[in-house]
Amino acid sequence: MRTYLALWLWALASLSVDATVFFHSSGVMTGREMDRHKSKHEVPLRRSKRGWMWNQFFLQEEYTGSESLYIGKLHSDMDKDDGNVRYVLSGEGAGTIFVIKEDSGDLHVTRSLDRESKASYMLKAQAVNRHTGYPLEPETEFIVKVHDINDNEPKFPKEVYTATIPERSNAGTSVTQVIAEDADDAMFGMAAKLVYSISKGHPYFSVDQATGIIRTVLGPSDMDRESREHYQVVIEAKDMGGARGGLVGSTIVNITLTDVNDNPPQFIRSTYSFSTPESTKIGTPIGRIKAVDADIGVNAEMNYSIIGGDGQDAFDITTDRFTQEGLLTVKKPLDYERKKSYDLKIQVQNPRPMVDLHMLAVSTAMVHVTVEDVDEPPVFGRFTYVFEMKENAAVGSAAGSVSATDPDIQRSPVRYSINRHTDPDQIFNVHPGNGSIYLQKSLDREESAWHNISVVATEFKNREQEQKSHVPVFIRVLDVNDNAPTLATFYETFVCENAKSGQKIQTITAVDADEPGGGHRFFFTLAPESLVRANFTLKDNQDNTASIFTRRTGYRRLQQSSFQLAVIISDGDYPMQSSTGTLTVRVCACDREGKMEMCYAEALSGTTGLSTGALVAILLCVIILLLIVVLFAALKRQKKKEPLIISKEDVRDNVVSYNDEGGGEEDTQAFDIGALRHPEVMEVMEESAKQRRDIMPSETLYPPPPLLRRTMAGATAAAGGGVPTSRDNTDVRDFINQRVLDNDLNPTAPPYDSLATYAYEGNSSVAESLSSLGSASSDGGCEQDYNYLSEWGPRFRKLADMYGGEDSDRDS
């Protein structure tokens, strides 16, 4: 207390001493000032000694008074208290924050100052003549410093801090550091002296009073994440060195314990039981085993393994990395008939080491697996079967046998069959009882050297529960020498006309469809017919080839253009096979170097002839052309029927279409009724070309025979002279009646026969006959007037012109 009282008295004393500043001045001036003064007053001046002043004032911040605060006094030696001196203030805050009385030099502050905003002000003061404004002495600088008071509490940069520390840490382990800041002046007093303390977080943590470092207090056993993971600590910072009256600031620190591997995994149960069918495939999971670990993250990862039991080779266990469960799977095929259950000892542990190496880090459990029986298909003794048969084997010969058994306890009988999709030609068959595969059709190795079939084994049970299995059977066909060798290709052989004797003209070889075990061996000789008056010789080269040589010098194309050479080819296998091949040798003209220049056309026909495709194309073109010609001829033979109605204005055609009762005597192209009166000419008429009576006849028709012409002329004359005789009427009546009867009985008779339909009207016809042949007035000279037709309108105009024109011609 005495110390604080001494400091307070010292501060008051310093403020009272600093309150007044004296300026001392003498009358001494500079030479230039003396001259100016002398010129003015004519009185010489003497240089005066410069006055002095303190260079700083002190002012306490946060002044709360209502009036200006007096902070000091400025005074100059030139001031005689006669009112001629005026004090002038300039610099930072002059006139606003700081003011000076011009006559007395008292310095005041007009408002409260904040040291944290500005700690000092630089000002200038000068004494001047009040009347002239002339400076009485040079300007002097001084500083006004603001003294600090404890008006700012400590502040932390963050309101909340976050920190982590591993669990099971030792006591005194550093967690984090928090540092507060105080805006007060640390160089003056104790306002910025901070002390840290913890107000919440006991007894787990502590804080260093000077540095703000937070540390653990309790030991490893008390800092267990599994018991408590999160802690909240409140740290306070107090200024004035922690003394009473100091200001306090606080912050929150959230501390989290991170996990370490301090807990081993543990099985939930000591015994687990599973069951699976014996048909379970390899790799199929049959169960899950769960263990728990109090740790989290990587420290909770587990590894499962089988460490004992009688099923180590039959089962496997892996870890599901998502659920950390043990996945028990089948490692090899199960067989209920062999083993019905398994016992396994399972172990689980962390892959990471434990923090406490003395702690037991593994856990074990027993697993019992029961195998369930299922109805299994038959099992073959082998995975595949391979048999061999000679291609000349007789039908019914056995290739081999397959065997399959029922693996179930019942040992059901098995029947065998062949999958016909693998043997569509049904070359083989299998005995349903013993599995013997035998031949049904003859074999040909050259056609197929291997036969791949599938044999099916089926249990003798009801069809709903029968089980099947398949096995592939490969049958190899062994070769026998049943094919004769032949020439390897068609040889284009020629000999020059100027060839010398003994000249080689061709080398031949052979091929054989058989494949003997020791390889092919061919022998070549000339056939007996080629040895008679031979023109060529053959040499067997003993390497499956033979050479053809000329036997004489010179060949003439004009005498013989080609030669046929028969070659016998034999193989060396048993039984020996041979064939005869014919070699055609053409005689050609060659140059001096032996190159062919020209051969006869018949000799070149084999090579220069058209191909089969070209011949077929030519034949198709010829057939198409013939079809076009036949079609064109058929169209030409058809006659185009003239339409009955050419135009709507053709009145005559309309009359013909609907009102034609017969040709009459004017229609010379229609049937001449006079010919009917002479039956002896009927055969002549039937042999002549039959004409359509409703169309214009063709110009190419032959004229009627003389007898027919005479008969027609007579008939025409008789018709023009009067009524025909009774004999003529009888002939005509009989003919017409016969034709009417024929047409009535014929369902295909056309309806346009005018004679059959309209020529004879009968005796009882009210309208009488429309034909002029039976008209009594045809010769009577009684002319009929057709002029009324012109009054019927345009439809009868042509008819009026026809008949009206005839009348005019007749009159003339």
Residue pairs with C-beta under 8 A, 6 or more apart in sequence:
14 58
15 58
18 54
18 56
18 57
18 58
18 72
19 70
19 71
19 72
19 73
20 72
20 73
20 75
21 53
21 54
21 72
21 73
21 74
21 75
21 142
22 51
22 52
22 53
22 75
22 77
23 51
23 52
23 53
23 74
23 75
23 76
23 77
23 78
23 79
23 127
23 137
23 140
24 49
24 50
24 51
24 52
24 77
25 48
25 49
25 50
25 51
25 76
25 77
25 78
25 136
25 137
26 47
26 48
26 49
26 50
26 77
27 45
27 46
27 47
27 48
28 46
28 47
28 48
28 49
29 37
29 45
29 46
29 47
29 48
30 47
33 45
34 44
34 45
34 46
34 47
37 43
37 44
37 45
38 44
38 45
50 137
50 138
51 76
51 77
51 137
53 74
53 140
53 142
54 142
55 141
55 142
55 143
56 142
56 143
56 144
56 145
57 71
57 72
57 107
57 142
57 143
57 144
57 145
58 144
58 145
58 147
59 69
59 71
59 109
59 113
59 144
59 145
59 146
59 147
60 146
60 147
60 149
61 112
61 113
61 114
61 115
61 146
61 147
61 148
61 149
61 151
62 112
62 113
62 114
62 149
62 151
63 69
63 109
63 111
63 112
63 113
64 112
68 99
68 108
68 109
68 110
69 108
69 109
70 106
70 107
70 108
71 107
71 108
71 109
71 144
72 106
72 107
73 104
73 105
73 106
73 107
74 87
74 100
74 105
74 106
74 107
74 125
75 105
76 85
76 87
76 105
76 127
76 136
76 137
78 85
78 127
78 136
78 137
79 85
79 105
79 127
83 103
83 130
84 129
84 130
84 131
85 103
85 127
85 128
85 129
85 130
85 136
86 102
86 103
86 127
86 128
86 129
86 130
87 100
87 101
87 102
87 103
87 104
87 105
87 125
87 126
87 127
88 100
88 102
88 125
88 126
88 127
88 128
89 95
89 98
89 99
89 100
89 107
89 123
89 124
89 125
90 123
90 124
90 126
91 121
91 122
91 123
91 124
91 141
92 121
92 122
92 123
93 121
93 123
94 123
94 124
96 110
97 109
97 110
97 111
97 113
97 121
98 107
98 108
98 109
98 110
98 121
98 123
98 144
99 107
99 108
99 110
100 106
100 107
100 108
100 125
101 108
102 130
105 125
105 127
109 144
113 146
114 146
115 146
115 147
115 148
115 149
115 185
116 152
116 183
116 184
118 146
119 145
119 146
119 185
120 143
120 144
120 145
120 146
121 143
121 144
121 146
122 141
122 143
123 141
123 142
123 143
123 144
124 139
124 140
124 141
124 142
125 139
125 140
125 142
126 135
126 137
126 138
126 139
126 140
127 135
127 136
127 137
128 134
128 135
128 136
129 135
129 136
147 188
148 184
148 185
148 188
148 189
148 191
149 184
149 191
150 184
150 189
150 190
150 191
150 239
150 240
150 245
150 246
150 247
151 184
151 191
152 182
152 183
152 184
152 191
152 247
153 182
153 239
153 247
153 248
153 249
154 180
154 181
154 182
154 194
154 237
154 238
154 239
154 247
154 248
154 249
155 180
155 181
155 182
155 183
155 249
156 178
156 179
156 180
156 181
156 235
156 237
156 249
156 250
156 251
157 179
157 181
158 251
159 251
159 252
160 251
160 252
160 253
160 254
161 176
161 178
161 251
161 252
161 253
161 254
162 253
162 254
162 256
163 175
163 176
163 214
163 253
163 254
163 255
163 256
164 255
164 256
164 257
164 258
165 173
165 175
165 216
165 223
165 255
165 256
165 257
165 258
166 257
166 258
166 260
167 223
167 224
167 225
167 226
167 257
167 258
167 259
167 260
167 262
168 220
168 221
168 223
168 224
168 260
168 262
168 355
169 216
169 220
169 223
170 216
170 219
170 220
171 216
171 217
171 218
171 219
172 215
172 216
172 217
173 215
173 216
174 213
174 214
174 215
175 205
175 214
175 215
175 216
175 253
175 255
176 213
176 214
176 253
176 255
177 211
177 212
177 213
177 214
178 196
178 207
178 212
178 214
178 235
178 251
178 253
179 212
180 194
180 196
180 212
180 237
180 249
180 251
182 191
182 192
182 194
182 239
183 192
184 191
184 192
184 239
185 191
185 192
186 192
186 193
190 239
190 240
190 241
190 243
191 239
191 240
192 239
193 239
193 240
193 241
194 237
194 238
194 239
195 209
195 210
195 237
195 238
195 241
195 242
196 207
196 208
196 209
196 210
196 211
196 212
196 235
196 236
196 237
197 207
197 209
197 235
197 236
197 238
197 242
198 205
198 206
198 207
198 214
198 233
198 234
198 235
198 236
199 234
199 235
199 236
199 250
200 232
200 233
200 234
201 231
201 232
201 233
201 234
201 253
202 217
203 217
203 218
204 216
204 217
204 218
204 222
204 223
204 231
205 214
205 215
205 216
205 217
205 231
205 233
205 255
206 214
206 215
206 217
207 213
207 214
207 215
207 233
207 235
208 215
209 242
212 235
212 237
214 233
214 235
214 253
214 255
216 223
223 257
224 257
224 262
225 257
225 258
225 259
225 260
226 263
226 294
226 295
228 257
229 256
229 257
230 254
230 255
230 256
230 257
231 254
231 255
231 256
231 257
232 252
232 253
232 254
232 255
233 252
233 253
233 254
233 255
234 250
234 251
234 252
234 253
235 250
235 251
235 252
235 253
236 248
236 249
236 250
237 248
237 249
237 250
238 246
238 247
238 248
239 246
239 247
240 246
240 247
259 295
259 296
259 297
259 299
260 295
260 299
260 355
261 295
261 299
261 350
261 352
261 353
261 354
261 355
262 295
262 354
262 355
262 356
262 359
263 293
263 294
263 295
263 299
264 293
264 349
264 350
264 354
264 359
264 360
264 361
264 362
264 363
265 291
265 292
265 293
265 300
265 302
265 348
265 349
265 350
265 363
266 291
266 292
266 293
266 363
267 289
267 290
267 291
267 346
267 348
267 363
267 364
267 365
268 290
268 291
268 292
269 365
270 365
270 366
271 365
271 366
271 367
271 368
272 287
272 289
272 346
272 365
272 366
272 367
272 368
273 367
273 368
273 369
273 370
274 286
274 287
274 328
274 367
274 368
274 369
274 370
275 286
275 369
275 370
275 371
275 372
276 284
276 286
276 330
276 334
276 369
276 370
276 371
276 372
277 334
277 371
277 372
277 373
277 374
278 334
278 335
278 336
278 371
278 372
278 373
278 374
278 376
279 334
279 374
279 376
280 286
280 330
280 334
281 330
282 330
282 331
282 332
282 333
283 329
283 330
284 329
284 330
285 327
285 328
285 329
286 315
286 328
286 329
286 330
286 369
287 328
287 367
288 320
288 323
288 325
288 326
288 327
288 328
289 304
289 317
289 325
289 326
289 328
289 346
289 348
289 365
289 367
290 325
290 326
291 302
291 304
291 324
291 325
291 326
291 348
291 363
293 299
293 300
293 302
293 324
293 350
295 350
298 352
299 350
299 352
300 324
300 350
301 319
301 321
301 324
301 350
301 351
301 352
302 319
302 324
302 326
302 348
302 349
302 350
302 351
303 319
303 348
303 349
303 350
303 351
304 317
304 318
304 319
304 326
304 346
304 347
304 348
305 317
305 346
305 347
305 348
306 312
306 315
306 316
306 317
306 344
306 345
306 346
306 347
307 345
307 346
307 347
307 364
308 344
308 345
309 342
309 343
309 344
309 345
309 366
309 367
310 342
310 343
311 342
311 343
311 344
311 369
312 344
313 331
313 332
314 330
314 331
314 332
314 334
314 339
314 342
315 328
315 329
315 330
315 331
315 342
315 344
315 369
316 328
316 329
316 330
316 331
317 326
317 327
317 328
317 329
317 346
318 326
318 327
318 329
319 325
319 326
319 327
320 326
320 327
326 346
326 348
328 344
328 367
328 369
334 371
335 371
335 407
336 371
336 372
336 373
336 374
337 373
337 407
337 408
337 409
339 371
340 370
340 371
341 368
341 369
341 370
341 371
342 368
342 369
342 371
343 366
343 367
343 368
343 369
344 366
344 367
344 368
344 369
345 364
345 365
345 366
345 367
346 364
346 365
346 366
346 367
347 362
347 363
347 364
348 362
348 363
348 364
348 365
349 361
349 362
349 363
350 361
353 361
354 361
373 408
373 409
375 408
375 465
375 467
376 406
376 407
376 408
376 467
377 457
377 459
377 467
377 468
377 469
378 404
378 405
378 406
378 407
378 414
378 457
378 458
378 459
378 467
378 468
378 469
379 404
379 405
379 406
379 407
379 469
380 402
380 403
380 404
380 457
380 469
380 471
381 402
381 403
381 404
381 405
382 402
382 471
383 471
384 471
384 472
384 473
384 474
385 400
385 402
385 455
385 471
385 472
385 473
385 474
386 473
386 474
386 475
386 476
387 399
387 400
387 437
387 473
387 474
387 475
387 476
388 399
388 475
388 476
388 477
388 478
389 397
389 399
389 439
389 443
389 475
389 476
389 477
389 478
390 443
390 477
390 478
390 479
390 480
391 443
391 444
391 445
391 446
391 477
391 478
391 479
391 480
391 482
392 443
392 480
392 482
393 439
393 442
393 443
394 439
395 439
395 440
395 441
395 442
396 438
396 439
396 440
397 438
397 439
398 436
398 437
398 438
398 439
399 428
399 437
399 438
399 439
399 475
400 436
400 437
400 473
401 431
401 434
401 435
401 436
401 437
402 416
402 430
402 435
402 437
402 455
402 457
402 471
402 473
403 435
404 414
404 416
404 435
404 457
404 469
404 471
405 411
405 414
406 412
406 413
406 414
406 459
412 459
412 460
412 461
413 459
413 460
414 457
414 458
414 459
414 460
415 432
415 433
415 457
415 458
415 460
416 430
416 431
416 432
416 433
416 434
416 435
416 455
416 456
416 457
416 458
417 430
417 432
417 455
417 456
417 458
418 428
418 429
418 430
418 437
418 453
418 454
418 455
418 456
419 453
419 454
419 455
419 456
419 470
420 426
421 454
422 452
422 453
422 454
423 451
423 453
425 441
426 440
426 441
427 439
427 440
427 441
427 443
427 451
428 437
428 438
428 439
428 440
428 451
428 453
428 475
429 437
429 438
429 440
430 436
430 437
430 438
430 455
431 437
431 438
435 455
435 457
437 453
437 455
437 473
437 475
443 477
444 477
445 477
445 478
445 479
445 480
445 514
445 515
446 483
446 513
446 514
448 477
449 476
449 477
450 474
450 475
450 476
450 477
451 474
451 475
451 477
452 472
452 473
452 474
452 475
453 472
453 473
453 475
454 470
454 471
454 472
454 473
455 470
455 471
455 473
456 468
456 469
456 470
457 468
457 469
457 470
457 471
458 466
458 467
458 468
459 466
459 467
459 468
460 466
461 467
479 514
479 515
479 516
480 514
481 514
481 516
481 571
481 573
481 574
481 575
481 576
481 577
482 514
482 577
483 512
483 513
483 514
483 577
484 512
484 569
484 571
484 577
484 578
484 579
485 510
485 511
485 512
485 520
485 522
485 569
485 570
485 571
485 577
485 578
485 579
486 510
486 511
486 512
486 569
486 579
486 581
487 508
487 509
487 510
487 511
487 567
487 569
487 581
487 583
488 508
488 509
488 510
488 511
491 506
491 508
491 583
492 607
493 505
493 506
493 548
493 583
493 584
493 585
493 586
494 505
494 585
494 586
494 587
494 588
494 596
494 599
495 505
495 536
495 550
495 555
495 563
495 585
495 586
495 587
495 588
496 555
496 587
496 588
496 589
496 590
496 594
496 596
497 554
497 555
497 556
497 557
497 587
497 588
497 589
497 590
498 554
498 590
499 505
499 550
499 553
499 554
499 555
499 590
499 594
500 550
500 553
501 550
501 551
501 552
501 553
502 549
502 550
502 551
503 549
503 550
504 547
504 548
504 549
505 536
505 548
505 549
505 550
505 585
506 547
506 548
506 583
506 585
507 541
507 545
507 546
507 547
507 548
508 524
508 545
508 546
508 547
508 548
508 567
508 583
509 522
509 544
509 545
509 546
510 522
510 524
510 544
510 569
510 581
512 520
512 522
512 571
512 577
514 571
514 573
514 577
516 571
516 572
516 573
520 544
520 571
520 572
521 544
521 571
521 572
521 573
522 544
522 569
522 570
522 571
522 572
523 540
523 569
523 570
523 571
523 572
524 538
524 540
524 545
524 546
524 567
524 568
524 569
525 538
525 540
525 567
525 568
525 570
526 534
526 537
526 538
526 565
526 566
526 567
526 568
527 566
527 567
527 568
527 580
529 566
530 536
530 564
530 565
530 566
530 567
534 551
535 550
535 551
535 552
535 555
535 563
536 548
536 549
536 550
536 551
536 563
536 565
536 585
537 548
537 549
537 550
537 551
538 546
538 547
538 548
538 549
538 565
538 567
539 546
539 547
539 549
540 546
541 547
546 567
548 565
548 583
548 585
555 587
556 587
557 587
557 588
557 589
557 599
557 600
560 587
561 586
561 587
561 599
561 600
561 602
561 603
562 584
562 585
562 586
562 587
562 600
562 602
562 603
563 584
563 585
563 587
564 582
564 583
564 584
564 585
565 582
565 583
565 584
565 585
566 580
566 581
566 582
566 583
567 580
567 581
567 582
567 583
568 578
568 579
568 580
569 578
569 579
569 580
569 581
570 576
570 577
570 578
571 577
571 578
584 606
586 599
586 600
586 603
586 604
587 599
587 600
587 603
588 596
588 597
588 598
588 599
588 603
589 596
589 597
589 598
589 599
590 596
590 597
591 597
601 608
610 618
641 695
642 695
642 696
644 653
644 656
644 657
645 653
645 654
645 657
646 653
647 653
649 794
649 795
649 797
649 798
650 798
651 794
651 795
651 796
651 797
651 798
651 799
652 798
652 799
652 802
654 795
655 799
660 754
660 758
661 754
661 758
661 770
661 771
662 670
662 754
662 755
662 758
662 759
662 770
662 771
663 669
663 670
663 671
663 693
663 754
664 770
664 771
664 772
664 773
665 716
665 719
665 720
665 771
665 772
665 773
665 778
666 772
669 696
669 697
670 693
670 754
671 693
671 754
671 755
672 712
672 715
672 716
673 715
673 719
673 732
673 759
673 773
674 711
674 712
674 713
674 714
674 715
674 716
674 718
674 719
675 681
675 685
675 708
675 711
675 712
675 715
676 715
676 731
676 732
676 735
677 711
677 714
677 715
677 724
677 727
677 728
677 731
677 732
678 707
678 708
678 711
679 731
680 707
681 705
681 707
681 708
681 711
684 704
684 705
684 707
684 708
685 708
688 702
688 704
689 701
689 702
691 697
691 701
692 752
693 752
693 753
693 754
693 755
694 752
694 754
703 709
704 712
715 728
718 724
718 725
718 728
719 772
719 773
719 778
720 778
720 779
721 779
722 776
722 779
723 774
723 776
724 732
724 773
724 774
732 760
733 760
736 755
736 756
736 759
736 760
739 753
739 755
739 756
740 756
742 749
743 749
743 753
743 756
751 757
758 770
759 771
760 769
761 767
761 768
761 769
761 770
769 775
772 778
783 807
783 810
785 807
786 800
786 803
786 804
786 807
787 800
787 804
789 796
789 799
789 800
789 803
789 804
790 796
790 797
790 800
790 804
792 800
